[in-house]
Amino acid sequence: MAIDFTLTPSQVELQKRARQFARRTLSQVTETIRHLPTPESRFQATRPFYEELIREGFLQQLIPQPFGGGGSGMVDMAVVAEEFYAEDVNVSLTMFANLLGLMPLFLAGTPEQQRRFIAPFLECTGAPLAALASSEPGGSANYRSAAAGGGVRTQAVLDGDDWVINGSKQWVSSASGWDGKGADLLSVVCRTDPDAAPEQGVSVILVPGPVQGFAVNRFHDSLGHRGHLTSNFSLHDVRVPRENVVGEEGRGLDLVDASFSATAALVGVMSLGVMRAAFDTALHFARTERRGGEVTIIHHQAVGYALADAKAAIEAVRSLSYRACFALDQQAPEALELSLQAKVFGSETAVQVITDLMRVVGIDSYDHLSSPLPGMLQDALAFPLFDGGNMGVRRRQLHELMQHEGYDSTATVFHR
């Protein structure tokens, strides 16, 4: 039998560790931040949980082995993401945002860059933060635009042997760091040649923190992921050595696409984790509540149908997302399409499934104090929007894949 959906013994052990940690520690985050009034105060309140996560070695465990970590690939990341997201999205996203921030280094960094900049994230101490600074005020959906004033607007200009960076970014996870002076490492997407086409004129430049010239303009008070921090910030005459460019100078857009494509499957898994928690909440409610009737409501056909449909959708997202992660690990030709599909399908299914499960619970699911489901829906609403909005993923990536003359609709079939 060639098809095998079982985890390896080491992945089963990782799953067990992640589930125990999430239930013991991450389950406390929501109540800890519930009444804190500002985005930055909520983020600061998550730091002890994040530091414990680092001490437990979860970040080091997920950094790929070639760079000094213990991770064997995307399936390992998926195992942890599902368990963490089933209990808390906030600290979980802070940790996984590091992997996106480090992804350009994983994909295209020189050995010296990898040794220097990844090292702090391999230590099981402190609270290190990395961020991929791509999105800009006014939107970045058309980041490949060559129009004047369009595309990537943050500029990096050579001054001797240094890049001098000026511009603004927003919606970048953990970019401000814990002290508002910048993350420990920013991978900043910059226009390095204003006269070249975007495909040859944009680069990713590494900016280690604390960052001289970094200024927070405002923190986003987001609908969900309330304890995770994103911000609108400016870079003013930020100076870094020329050798801090990752990969080939001018080819940064390809690197950004590859970074987000690699993590797209994880958005499907994050969606899965929240759906799983929502299903367990609705199932427990249905098994224990009579709502004034003679039997618990799970005995009513409509409730049973709703739960059955929700569970089928959850399993579909799990299968697609894990398969996409496995394809990425195998560097299979179908990996990109599967990863993007997992992101789009998983994120949109999560919003629908959680909404349907709220109907099982009824009006009490509309009250934060009576049920965790309102918060779960608020968290899920981010999934179709972040790491590349689904409209853009469909238009720029999936649509373009299918327009290509060599596109093969059977490329994702198992027998290939």
C-alpha positions as a Markdown table, in Angstrom:
| # | Residue | x | y | z |
|---|---|---|---|---|
| 1 | Met | 0.0 | 0.0 | 0.0 |
| 2 | Ala | 1.7 | 3.2 | -1.2 |
| 3 | Ile | -0.7 | 5.7 | 0.4 |
| 4 | Asp | 0.1 | 6.1 | 4.1 |
| 5 | Phe | -1.6 | 8.8 | 6.3 |
| 6 | Thr | 0.2 | 7.8 | 9.5 |
| 7 | Leu | 2.6 | 10.1 | 11.3 |
| 8 | Thr | 6.1 | 8.9 | 12.1 |
| 9 | Pro | 6.9 | 7.9 | 15.7 |
| 10 | Ser | 8.8 | 11.2 | 16.2 |
| 11 | Gln | 5.9 | 13.1 | 14.8 |
| 12 | Val | 3.5 | 11.3 | 17.1 |
| 13 | Glu | 5.7 | 12.2 | 20.1 |
| 14 | Leu | 5.8 | 15.8 | 18.8 |
| 15 | Gln | 2.0 | 15.9 | 18.6 |
| 16 | Lys | 1.7 | 14.6 | 22.1 |
| 17 | Arg | 4.1 | 17.2 | 23.5 |
| 18 | Ala | 2.4 | 20.0 | 21.6 |
| 19 | Arg | -1.1 | 18.9 | 22.8 |
| 20 | Gln | 0.0 | 18.7 | 26.4 |
| 21 | Phe | 1.7 | 22.1 | 26.3 |
| 22 | Ala | -1.2 | 23.7 | 24.5 |
| 23 | Arg | -3.8 | 22.3 | 27.0 |
| 24 | Arg | -1.6 | 23.1 | 30.0 |
| 25 | Thr | -0.3 | 26.6 | 29.1 |
| 26 | Leu | -1.8 | 28.1 | 25.9 |
| 27 | Ser | -5.3 | 27.4 | 27.1 |
| 28 | Gln | -4.8 | 30.2 | 29.7 |
| 29 | Val | -4.0 | 33.0 | 27.2 |
| 30 | Thr | -7.5 | 34.0 | 26.2 |
| 31 | Glu | -8.6 | 34.7 | 29.8 |
| 32 | Thr | -5.3 | 36.5 | 30.6 |
| 33 | Ile | -5.7 | 39.0 | 27.8 |
| 34 | Arg | -9.5 | 39.3 | 27.8 |
| 35 | His | -9.9 | 42.6 | 29.7 |
| 36 | Leu | -6.7 | 44.4 | 28.6 |
| 37 | Pro | -7.6 | 47.6 | 26.8 |
| 38 | Thr | -4.8 | 48.0 | 24.2 |
| 39 | Pro | -3.2 | 45.8 | 21.5 |
| 40 | Glu | 0.3 | 46.4 | 23.0 |
| 41 | Ser | -0.8 | 45.5 | 26.6 |
| 42 | Arg | -2.4 | 42.3 | 25.3 |
| 43 | Phe | 0.7 | 41.4 | 23.4 |
| 44 | Gln | 2.9 | 42.1 | 26.4 |
| 45 | Ala | 0.7 | 39.9 | 28.5 |
| 46 | Thr | 1.4 | 36.9 | 26.2 |
| 47 | Arg | 5.2 | 37.2 | 26.7 |
| 48 | Pro | 5.4 | 34.8 | 29.6 |
| 49 | Phe | 3.5 | 32.2 | 27.6 |
| 50 | Tyr | 5.8 | 32.7 | 24.6 |
| 51 | Glu | 8.9 | 32.5 | 26.7 |
| 52 | Glu | 7.7 | 29.2 | 28.1 |
| 53 | Leu | 7.1 | 28.0 | 24.6 |
| 54 | Ile | 10.7 | 28.9 | 23.7 |
| 55 | Arg | 12.1 | 27.2 | 26.8 |
| 56 | Glu | 10.1 | 24.0 | 25.9 |
| 57 | Gly | 12.1 | 24.1 | 22.6 |
| 58 | Phe | 9.1 | 24.3 | 20.2 |
| 59 | Leu | 10.6 | 27.0 | 18.0 |
| 60 | Gln | 14.0 | 25.3 | 17.8 |
| 61 | Gln | 12.2 | 22.0 | 17.1 |
| 62 | Leu | 10.5 | 23.5 | 14.0 |
| 63 | Ile | 13.5 | 25.2 | 12.4 |
| 64 | Pro | 14.7 | 22.8 | 9.7 |
| 65 | Gln | 17.7 | 20.6 | 10.6 |
| 66 | Pro | 20.0 | 22.0 | 7.9 |
| 67 | Phe | 20.0 | 25.3 | 9.8 |
| 68 | Gly | 20.6 | 23.8 | 13.2 |
| 69 | Gly | 17.1 | 23.1 | 14.3 |
| 70 | Gly | 15.3 | 19.8 | 15.0 |
| 71 | Gly | 12.6 | 20.1 | 12.3 |
| 72 | Ser | 12.2 | 17.6 | 9.5 |
| 73 | Gly | 9.8 | 19.7 | 7.4 |
| 74 | Met | 6.4 | 21.2 | 7.0 |
| 75 | Val | 4.5 | 18.2 | 8.3 |
| 76 | Asp | 6.2 | 18.7 | 11.7 |
| 77 | Met | 5.1 | 22.3 | 11.6 |
| 78 | Ala | 1.5 | 21.2 | 10.8 |
| 79 | Val | 1.4 | 18.8 | 13.7 |
| 80 | Val | 2.3 | 21.6 | 16.1 |
| 81 | Ala | 0.1 | 24.2 | 14.4 |
| 82 | Glu | -3.0 | 22.1 | 14.7 |
| 83 | Glu | -2.5 | 21.4 | 18.4 |
| 84 | Phe | -1.5 | 25.0 | 19.3 |
| 85 | Tyr | -4.3 | 26.6 | 17.3 |
| 86 | Ala | -6.9 | 24.3 | 18.9 |
| 87 | Glu | -6.2 | 26.1 | 22.2 |
| 88 | Asp | -4.9 | 29.6 | 21.3 |
| 89 | Val | -4.2 | 31.6 | 18.2 |
| 90 | Asn | -2.3 | 34.4 | 19.7 |
| 91 | Val | 1.0 | 33.0 | 21.0 |
| 92 | Ser | 0.8 | 30.4 | 18.3 |
| 93 | Leu | 0.8 | 33.0 | 15.5 |
| 94 | Thr | 3.7 | 34.9 | 17.2 |
| 95 | Met | 5.8 | 31.7 | 17.0 |
| 96 | Phe | 4.8 | 30.7 | 13.5 |
| 97 | Ala | 5.4 | 34.3 | 12.3 |
| 98 | Asn | 9.0 | 33.7 | 13.1 |
| 99 | Leu | 9.2 | 30.9 | 10.5 |
| 100 | Leu | 7.8 | 33.3 | 7.9 |
| 101 | Gly | 10.3 | 35.9 | 8.9 |
| 102 | Leu | 13.1 | 33.5 | 8.6 |
| 103 | Met | 11.8 | 31.8 | 5.4 |
| 104 | Pro | 13.9 | 34.0 | 3.0 |
| 105 | Leu | 17.0 | 32.9 | 4.9 |
| 106 | Phe | 15.9 | 29.3 | 4.7 |
| 107 | Leu | 15.3 | 29.5 | 1.0 |
| 108 | Ala | 18.1 | 31.8 | -0.3 |
| 109 | Gly | 20.4 | 32.9 | 2.5 |
| 110 | Thr | 24.2 | 32.4 | 2.3 |
| 111 | Pro | 25.8 | 30.0 | 4.8 |
| 112 | Glu | 27.2 | 33.0 | 6.7 |
| 113 | Gln | 23.8 | 34.8 | 6.8 |
| 114 | Gln | 22.1 | 31.7 | 8.0 |
| 115 | Arg | 24.7 | 31.1 | 10.8 |
| 116 | Arg | 24.6 | 34.7 | 11.9 |
| 117 | Phe | 20.9 | 35.5 | 11.8 |
| 118 | Ile | 19.2 | 32.2 | 12.6 |
| 119 | Ala | 21.4 | 31.5 | 15.7 |
| 120 | Pro | 19.3 | 33.5 | 18.2 |
| 121 | Phe | 16.2 | 31.5 | 17.2 |
| 122 | Leu | 18.0 | 28.2 | 18.0 |
| 123 | Glu | 18.5 | 29.1 | 21.7 |
| 124 | Cys | 15.8 | 27.9 | 24.0 |
| 125 | Thr | 15.9 | 31.2 | 26.0 |
| 126 | Gly | 14.5 | 34.6 | 25.7 |
| 127 | Ala | 11.7 | 35.7 | 23.4 |
| 128 | Pro | 13.2 | 36.2 | 19.9 |
| 129 | Leu | 11.0 | 37.6 | 17.1 |
| 130 | Ala | 11.4 | 37.6 | 13.4 |
| 131 | Ala | 9.2 | 39.3 | 10.8 |
| 132 | Leu | 8.7 | 39.4 | 7.0 |
| 133 | Ala | 8.0 | 43.0 | 6.3 |
| 134 | Ser | 6.1 | 43.0 | 3.0 |
| 135 | Ser | 2.7 | 44.7 | 3.2 |
| 136 | Glu | 2.5 | 48.5 | 2.9 |
| 137 | Pro | 0.0 | 51.2 | 3.7 |
| 138 | Gly | -2.5 | 51.5 | 0.9 |
| 139 | Gly | -2.4 | 47.8 | 0.1 |
| 140 | Ser | 0.2 | 45.5 | -1.5 |
| 141 | Ala | -2.1 | 43.3 | -3.6 |
| 142 | Asn | -0.4 | 44.7 | -6.7 |
| 143 | Tyr | 3.1 | 44.4 | -5.4 |
| 144 | Arg | 4.3 | 43.5 | -8.9 |
| 145 | Ser | 3.0 | 46.7 | -10.4 |
| 146 | Ala | 5.5 | 48.8 | -12.4 |
| 147 | Ala | 3.2 | 51.9 | -12.3 |
| 148 | Ala | 4.6 | 55.1 | -10.8 |
| 149 | Gly | 3.8 | 55.1 | -7.1 |
| 150 | Gly | 2.6 | 51.5 | -7.3 |
| 151 | Gly | 4.0 | 48.1 | -6.2 |
| 152 | Val | 6.7 | 48.1 | -3.5 |
| 153 | Arg | 7.2 | 51.7 | -2.4 |
| 154 | Thr | 9.8 | 51.2 | 0.4 |
| 155 | Gln | 13.1 | 52.3 | -1.1 |
| 156 | Ala | 16.6 | 51.0 | -0.4 |
| 157 | Val | 19.4 | 53.2 | -1.8 |
| 158 | Leu | 23.1 | 52.3 | -1.8 |
| 159 | Asp | 25.4 | 54.7 | 0.0 |
| 160 | Gly | 28.9 | 53.4 | -0.2 |
| 161 | Asp | 28.7 | 49.8 | 1.2 |
| 162 | Asp | 25.4 | 50.3 | 3.0 |
| 163 | Trp | 21.8 | 50.2 | 2.1 |
| 164 | Val | 19.7 | 53.1 | 3.4 |
| 165 | Ile | 16.1 | 52.2 | 3.7 |
| 166 | Asn | 13.1 | 54.5 | 3.9 |
| 167 | Gly | 9.4 | 53.6 | 3.8 |
| 168 | Ser | 6.5 | 52.3 | 5.6 |
| 169 | Lys | 5.0 | 48.8 | 6.3 |
| 170 | Gln | 1.9 | 47.5 | 8.0 |
| 171 | Trp | 0.2 | 44.4 | 9.1 |
| 172 | Val | 3.5 | 42.8 | 9.8 |
| 173 | Ser | 3.4 | 40.2 | 12.6 |
| 174 | Ser | 5.6 | 41.1 | 15.6 |
| 175 | Ala | 7.5 | 43.7 | 13.6 |
| 176 | Ser | 7.7 | 46.2 | 16.5 |
| 177 | Gly | 9.3 | 43.7 | 18.8 |
| 178 | Trp | 8.5 | 43.7 | 22.5 |
| 179 | Asp | 9.8 | 47.2 | 23.1 |
| 180 | Gly | 8.6 | 49.0 | 20.0 |
| 181 | Lys | 12.1 | 49.3 | 18.6 |
| 182 | Gly | 11.8 | 46.6 | 16.0 |
| 183 | Ala | 11.9 | 42.8 | 16.0 |
| 184 | Asp | 15.2 | 40.9 | 16.5 |
| 185 | Leu | 15.2 | 40.4 | 12.7 |
| 186 | Leu | 13.2 | 42.1 | 10.0 |
| 187 | Ser | 13.3 | 40.7 | 6.4 |
| 188 | Val | 12.3 | 43.9 | 4.6 |
| 189 | Val | 11.0 | 43.9 | 1.1 |
| 190 | Cys | 12.5 | 47.0 | -0.7 |
| 191 | Arg | 12.7 | 48.5 | -4.1 |
| 192 | Thr | 16.4 | 48.5 | -4.8 |
| 193 | Asp | 16.3 | 49.7 | -8.4 |
| 194 | Pro | 13.5 | 52.1 | -9.2 |
| 195 | Asp | 14.3 | 52.1 | -12.9 |
| 196 | Ala | 14.0 | 48.3 | -13.3 |
| 197 | Ala | 10.9 | 46.2 | -13.7 |
| 198 | Pro | 9.7 | 45.0 | -10.3 |
| 199 | Glu | 10.8 | 41.4 | -11.1 |
| 200 | Gln | 14.4 | 42.8 | -11.3 |
| 201 | Gly | 14.2 | 45.7 | -9.0 |
| 202 | Val | 13.0 | 44.5 | -5.6 |
| 203 | Ser | 15.1 | 42.8 | -2.9 |
| 204 | Val | 14.7 | 41.3 | 0.5 |
| 205 | Ile | 17.1 | 43.0 | 3.0 |
| 206 | Leu | 17.9 | 41.7 | 6.5 |
| 207 | Val | 17.6 | 44.4 | 9.2 |
| 208 | Pro | 18.6 | 43.1 | 12.7 |
| 209 | Gly | 17.1 | 44.8 | 15.8 |
| 210 | Pro | 17.0 | 47.0 | 17.7 |
| 211 | Val | 16.6 | 49.2 | 14.6 |
| 212 | Gln | 17.8 | 52.8 | 14.5 |
| 213 | Gly | 15.2 | 54.7 | 12.5 |
| 214 | Phe | 12.3 | 52.4 | 13.4 |
| 215 | Ala | 9.1 | 54.1 | 14.5 |
| 216 | Val | 5.6 | 52.7 | 15.2 |
| 217 | Asn | 2.9 | 54.9 | 13.7 |
| 218 | Arg | 0.1 | 52.8 | 15.3 |
| 219 | Phe | -0.8 | 49.3 | 16.5 |
| 220 | His | -3.7 | 47.5 | 14.8 |
| 221 | Asp | -6.6 | 46.8 | 17.1 |
| 222 | Ser | -7.7 | 43.7 | 15.3 |
| 223 | Leu | -11.0 | 41.9 | 15.4 |
| 224 | Gly | -9.5 | 38.5 | 16.2 |
| 225 | His | -6.0 | 37.3 | 17.2 |
| 226 | Arg | -6.4 | 39.9 | 20.0 |
| 227 | Gly | -3.1 | 39.0 | 21.7 |
| 228 | His | -1.0 | 39.0 | 18.6 |
| 229 | Leu | 0.5 | 42.3 | 17.6 |
| 230 | Thr | 0.8 | 43.9 | 14.1 |
| 231 | Ser | 1.6 | 47.5 | 13.4 |
| 232 | Asn | 1.9 | 50.3 | 10.9 |
| 233 | Phe | 5.5 | 51.4 | 11.1 |
| 234 | Ser | 8.1 | 53.6 | 9.3 |
| 235 | Leu | 11.8 | 53.1 | 8.5 |
| 236 | His | 13.7 | 56.3 | 8.4 |
| 237 | Asp | 17.3 | 56.2 | 7.1 |
| 238 | Val | 17.8 | 52.7 | 8.4 |
| 239 | Arg | 21.3 | 51.6 | 7.4 |
| 240 | Val | 22.5 | 48.1 | 6.9 |
| 241 | Pro | 25.5 | 46.5 | 5.1 |
| 242 | Arg | 25.1 | 45.7 | 1.4 |
| 243 | Glu | 25.7 | 42.0 | 2.1 |
| 244 | Asn | 22.4 | 41.9 | 4.0 |
| 245 | Val | 20.5 | 41.3 | 0.8 |
| 246 | Val | 19.1 | 37.8 | 0.8 |
| 247 | Gly | 19.4 | 35.9 | -2.5 |
| 248 | Glu | 20.1 | 37.6 | -5.8 |
| 249 | Glu | 19.8 | 41.4 | -5.6 |
| 250 | Gly | 16.7 | 42.5 | -7.5 |
| 251 | Arg | 14.9 | 39.1 | -7.4 |
| 252 | Gly | 13.1 | 39.7 | -4.1 |
| 253 | Leu | 9.6 | 39.2 | -5.4 |
| 254 | Asp | 10.3 | 35.6 | -6.4 |
| 255 | Leu | 11.6 | 35.1 | -2.8 |
| 256 | Val | 8.5 | 36.7 | -1.3 |
| 257 | Asp | 6.2 | 34.5 | -3.4 |
| 258 | Ala | 8.2 | 31.4 | -2.4 |
| 259 | Ser | 8.1 | 32.3 | 1.3 |
| 260 | Phe | 4.3 | 32.9 | 1.4 |
| 261 | Ser | 3.6 | 29.8 | -0.8 |
| 262 | Ala | 5.6 | 27.7 | 1.6 |
| 263 | Thr | 3.6 | 28.8 | 4.6 |
| 264 | Ala | 0.2 | 28.9 | 2.8 |
| 265 | Ala | -0.5 | 25.3 | 3.7 |
| 266 | Leu | 0.0 | 26.2 | 7.4 |
| 267 | Val | -2.9 | 28.6 | 7.2 |
| 268 | Gly | -5.1 | 25.7 | 6.2 |
| 269 | Val | -3.8 | 23.8 | 9.3 |
| 270 | Met | -4.3 | 26.9 | 11.5 |
| 271 | Ser | -7.9 | 27.0 | 10.3 |
| 272 | Leu | -8.2 | 23.3 | 11.0 |
| 273 | Gly | -7.1 | 23.8 | 14.6 |
| 274 | Val | -9.7 | 26.5 | 15.3 |
| 275 | Met | -12.5 | 24.5 | 13.6 |
| 276 | Arg | -11.5 | 21.4 | 15.7 |
| 277 | Ala | -11.9 | 23.5 | 18.9 |
| 278 | Ala | -15.3 | 24.9 | 17.7 |
| 279 | Phe | -16.6 | 21.4 | 16.8 |
| 280 | Asp | -15.6 | 20.1 | 20.2 |
| 281 | Thr | -17.4 | 23.0 | 21.8 |
| 282 | Ala | -20.6 | 22.5 | 19.8 |
| 283 | Leu | -20.5 | 18.7 | 20.3 |
| 284 | His | -20.2 | 19.1 | 24.1 |
| 285 | Phe | -23.1 | 21.5 | 24.1 |
| 286 | Ala | -25.2 | 19.2 | 22.1 |
| 287 | Arg | -24.4 | 16.2 | 24.3 |
| 288 | Thr | -25.2 | 18.1 | 27.6 |
| 289 | Glu | -28.0 | 20.6 | 26.8 |
| 290 | Arg | -31.7 | 19.9 | 26.6 |
| 291 | Arg | -32.7 | 23.6 | 26.1 |
| 292 | Gly | -36.0 | 22.8 | 27.9 |
| 293 | Gly | -36.7 | 19.6 | 26.0 |
| 294 | Glu | -36.9 | 16.0 | 27.2 |
| 295 | Val | -33.6 | 14.9 | 25.6 |
| 296 | Thr | -30.2 | 16.4 | 24.9 |
| 297 | Ile | -30.2 | 18.2 | 21.6 |
| 298 | Ile | -27.8 | 15.8 | 19.9 |
| 299 | His | -30.8 | 13.4 | 19.6 |
| 300 | His | -32.4 | 15.9 | 17.2 |
| 301 | Gln | -31.9 | 15.1 | 13.6 |
| 302 | Ala | -31.1 | 18.7 | 12.5 |
| 303 | Val | -28.3 | 18.9 | 15.1 |
| 304 | Gly | -26.9 | 15.6 | 14.1 |
| 305 | Tyr | -26.8 | 16.6 | 10.5 |
| 306 | Ala | -25.1 | 19.9 | 11.2 |
| 307 | Leu | -22.4 | 18.2 | 13.3 |
| 308 | Ala | -21.9 | 15.5 | 10.6 |
| 309 | Asp | -21.5 | 18.1 | 7.9 |
| 310 | Ala | -19.1 | 20.2 | 10.0 |
| 311 | Lys | -16.9 | 17.1 | 10.8 |
| 312 | Ala | -16.8 | 16.1 | 7.1 |
| 313 | Ala | -15.6 | 19.6 | 6.2 |
| 314 | Ile | -12.9 | 19.5 | 9.0 |
| 315 | Glu | -11.6 | 16.2 | 7.7 |
| 316 | Ala | -11.5 | 17.5 | 4.2 |
| 317 | Val | -9.4 | 20.5 | 5.3 |
| 318 | Arg | -7.1 | 18.2 | 7.3 |
| 319 | Ser | -6.5 | 15.9 | 4.4 |
| 320 | Leu | -5.8 | 18.7 | 1.9 |
| 321 | Ser | -3.6 | 20.7 | 4.3 |
| 322 | Tyr | -1.5 | 17.8 | 5.5 |
| 323 | Arg | -1.1 | 16.5 | 1.9 |
| 324 | Ala | 0.1 | 20.0 | 0.9 |
| 325 | Cys | 2.6 | 20.0 | 3.7 |
| 326 | Phe | 3.9 | 16.5 | 2.7 |
| 327 | Ala | 4.2 | 17.6 | -1.0 |
| 328 | Leu | 6.2 | 20.7 | 0.1 |
| 329 | Asp | 8.5 | 18.4 | 2.1 |
| 330 | Gln | 8.9 | 16.2 | -0.9 |
| 331 | Gln | 9.4 | 19.2 | -3.2 |
| 332 | Ala | 6.8 | 17.6 | -5.4 |
| 333 | Pro | 5.7 | 19.5 | -8.6 |
| 334 | Glu | 2.1 | 19.7 | -7.3 |
| 335 | Ala | 3.2 | 21.3 | -4.0 |
| 336 | Leu | 2.5 | 24.9 | -4.9 |
| 337 | Glu | -1.0 | 24.3 | -6.1 |
| 338 | Leu | -1.9 | 22.1 | -3.2 |
| 339 | Ser | -0.5 | 24.7 | -0.7 |
| 340 | Leu | -2.5 | 27.5 | -2.2 |
| 341 | Gln | -5.6 | 25.4 | -2.3 |
| 342 | Ala | -5.2 | 24.5 | 1.3 |
| 343 | Lys | -4.9 | 28.1 | 2.3 |
| 344 | Val | -8.0 | 29.2 | 0.3 |
| 345 | Phe | -10.2 | 26.2 | 1.0 |
| 346 | Gly | -9.2 | 25.8 | 4.7 |
| 347 | Ser | -9.6 | 29.5 | 5.6 |
| 348 | Glu | -13.0 | 29.9 | 4.0 |
| 349 | Thr | -14.3 | 26.6 | 5.2 |
| 350 | Ala | -13.3 | 27.6 | 8.8 |
| 351 | Val | -15.5 | 30.7 | 8.7 |
| 352 | Gln | -18.5 | 28.7 | 7.3 |
| 353 | Val | -18.1 | 25.8 | 9.7 |
| 354 | Ile | -17.8 | 27.9 | 12.8 |
| 355 | Thr | -20.8 | 29.9 | 11.7 |
| 356 | Asp | -22.8 | 26.7 | 11.2 |
| 357 | Leu | -21.7 | 25.3 | 14.6 |
| 358 | Met | -22.9 | 28.6 | 16.3 |
| 359 | Arg | -26.3 | 27.7 | 14.9 |
| 360 | Val | -26.1 | 24.4 | 16.8 |
| 361 | Val | -25.6 | 26.3 | 20.1 |
| 362 | Gly | -28.0 | 29.1 | 19.3 |
| 363 | Ile | -28.1 | 32.6 | 20.7 |
| 364 | Asp | -25.7 | 31.8 | 23.5 |
| 365 | Ser | -23.0 | 31.4 | 20.9 |
| 366 | Tyr | -23.3 | 35.2 | 20.3 |
| 367 | Asp | -22.1 | 36.0 | 23.8 |
| 368 | His | -18.4 | 36.1 | 24.6 |
| 369 | Leu | -19.1 | 35.3 | 28.3 |
| 370 | Ser | -21.4 | 32.3 | 27.5 |
| 371 | Ser | -19.3 | 30.6 | 24.8 |
| 372 | Pro | -15.9 | 30.7 | 23.2 |
| 373 | Leu | -17.4 | 30.4 | 19.7 |
| 374 | Pro | -17.7 | 34.2 | 19.1 |
| 375 | Gly | -13.9 | 34.6 | 19.7 |
| 376 | Met | -13.2 | 31.6 | 17.4 |
| 377 | Leu | -15.2 | 33.1 | 14.6 |
| 378 | Gln | -13.4 | 36.4 | 15.1 |
| 379 | Asp | -10.1 | 34.6 | 14.9 |
| 380 | Ala | -11.1 | 32.6 | 11.8 |
| 381 | Leu | -12.1 | 35.7 | 9.9 |
| 382 | Ala | -8.4 | 36.6 | 9.6 |
| 383 | Phe | -7.5 | 33.4 | 7.7 |
| 384 | Pro | -8.9 | 34.4 | 4.3 |
| 385 | Leu | -7.2 | 37.8 | 4.6 |
| 386 | Phe | -3.7 | 37.3 | 5.9 |
| 387 | Asp | -0.5 | 35.8 | 4.3 |
| 388 | Gly | -1.9 | 36.9 | 1.0 |
| 389 | Gly | -5.7 | 37.6 | 0.8 |
| 390 | Asn | -7.6 | 34.8 | -0.9 |
| 391 | Met | -8.8 | 37.1 | -3.7 |
| 392 | Gly | -5.2 | 37.8 | -4.6 |
| 393 | Val | -4.2 | 34.2 | -4.3 |
| 394 | Arg | -6.9 | 33.2 | -6.7 |
| 395 | Arg | -6.1 | 35.9 | -9.2 |
| 396 | Arg | -2.3 | 36.1 | -9.1 |
| 397 | Gln | -1.4 | 32.5 | -8.3 |
| 398 | Leu | -4.0 | 29.9 | -8.9 |
| 399 | His | -5.5 | 31.6 | -11.9 |
| 400 | Glu | -2.1 | 32.1 | -13.4 |
| 401 | Leu | -1.2 | 28.5 | -12.8 |
| 402 | Met | -4.2 | 27.4 | -14.7 |
| 403 | Gln | -3.6 | 29.8 | -17.6 |
| 404 | His | -0.2 | 28.4 | -18.2 |
| 405 | Glu | 0.0 | 26.3 | -21.4 |
| 406 | Gly | 1.7 | 23.5 | -19.5 |
| 407 | Tyr | -0.8 | 23.3 | -16.7 |
| 408 | Asp | -1.9 | 19.7 | -16.1 |
| 409 | Ser | -5.1 | 19.3 | -14.0 |
| 410 | Thr | -4.1 | 15.7 | -13.2 |
| 411 | Ala | -0.7 | 16.8 | -11.7 |
| 412 | Thr | -2.2 | 16.4 | -8.2 |
| 413 | Val | -3.4 | 12.8 | -8.7 |
| 414 | Phe | -1.7 | 10.3 | -6.4 |
| 415 | His | -0.5 | 8.0 | -9.2 |
| 416 | Arg | 2.0 | 10.6 | -10.5 |
